[in-house]
Amino acid sequence: MFEFRDLFQWDRFITPTIIKTFYWLVIALITLFGISGIFSGLAAMAISPFGGFILLLSSIASVVVGVVFSRIAAEFVLIVFRINEHLGAIRDQGQMR
């Protein structure tokens, strides 16, 4: 976890520790928008059954795609920070020799 004093020092990044929180917030937003789209699709079925069904299917597909892409984005951020840590370790090994 990060401490308050880490906010004022640049020796350690805080993004890897808080990215999981942002990931779950994004998942919650995607789920809420997906539920909203599903209800909109169900309401649209009263007017146009085919159009409402297409809206319902697209809302479900959007939730699945949104969850997958948000996971990919979070992992990409973590990979970038992990690469930075490994490059720092390589640099430190080179300075020891």
C-alpha positions in Angstrom: 0.0 0.0 0.0 1.1 3.6 -0.3 1.6 6.1 2.5 0.7 9.8 2.6 4.3 10.8 2.3 4.6 8.9 -1.0 2.5 11.6 -2.6 5.4 14.1 -2.1 8.3 11.8 -3.2 9.1 10.6 -6.6 11.0 7.5 -5.6 7.9 5.3 -5.7 4.9 5.4 -8.0 1.4 5.3 -6.5 -0.5 4.4 -9.7 0.2 0.6 -9.4 -1.4 0.6 -6.0 -4.5 2.5 -7.0 -5.1 1.1 -10.4 -7.2 -1.8 -9.0 -9.6 0.7 -7.4 -10.0 2.6 -10.7 -10.5 -0.8 -12.4 -13.4 -1.7 -10.1 -14.9 1.8 -10.5 -14.8 1.4 -14.3 -16.4 -2.1 -14.0 -19.2 -0.6 -11.8 -19.8 2.2 -14.4 -19.8 -0.3 -17.3 -22.3 -2.4 -15.4 -24.6 0.5 -14.6 -24.6 1.7 -18.2 -25.2 -1.9 -19.4 -28.2 -2.3 -17.1 -29.5 1.1 -18.4 -29.1 -0.1 -21.9 -30.8 -3.4 -21.2 -33.8 -1.6 -19.7 -33.8 0.8 -22.7 -33.9 -2.2 -25.0 -36.7 -3.8 -23.1 -38.7 -0.5 -23.3 -37.9 -0.2 -27.0 -39.3 -3.6 -27.6 -42.8 -2.2 -26.9 -42.4 0.1 -29.9 -40.3 -2.0 -32.2 -39.6 -5.6 -31.2 -36.7 -6.1 -33.6 -35.1 -2.8 -32.8 -35.5 -3.4 -29.0 -34.0 -6.8 -29.3 -31.0 -5.4 -31.2 -30.5 -2.8 -28.6 -30.7 -5.4 -25.9 -28.1 -7.6 -27.5 -25.8 -4.6 -28.2 -26.0 -3.6 -24.6 -25.0 -7.0 -23.4 -22.2 -7.2 -25.9 -21.0 -3.7 -24.9 -20.8 -4.8 -21.2 -18.7 -7.8 -22.1 -16.4 -5.8 -24.4 -16.1 -3.0 -21.9 -15.0 -5.3 -19.1 -12.5 -7.0 -21.3 -11.0 -3.7 -22.6 -10.9 -2.1 -19.2 -9.0 -5.2 -17.9 -6.6 -4.9 -20.8 -6.0 -1.2 -20.2 -5.4 -1.8 -16.5 -2.9 -4.5 -17.2 -1.2 -2.3 -19.8 -0.7 0.4 -17.2 0.7 -2.2 -14.7 3.0 -3.7 -17.3 4.5 -0.2 -18.1 5.3 0.3 -14.4 6.7 -3.2 -14.1 8.9 -2.6 -17.1 10.1 0.6 -15.4 11.0 -1.3 -12.2 12.9 -4.0 -14.2 14.8 -1.4 -16.1 15.8 0.3 -12.9 17.0 -3.0 -11.5 19.1 -3.6 -14.6 20.5 -0.1 -14.3 21.4 -0.7 -10.7 23.1 -4.0 -11.6 25.2 -2.2 -14.2 26.3 0.5 -11.7 27.5 -2.2 -9.2 30.0 -3.6 -11.7 
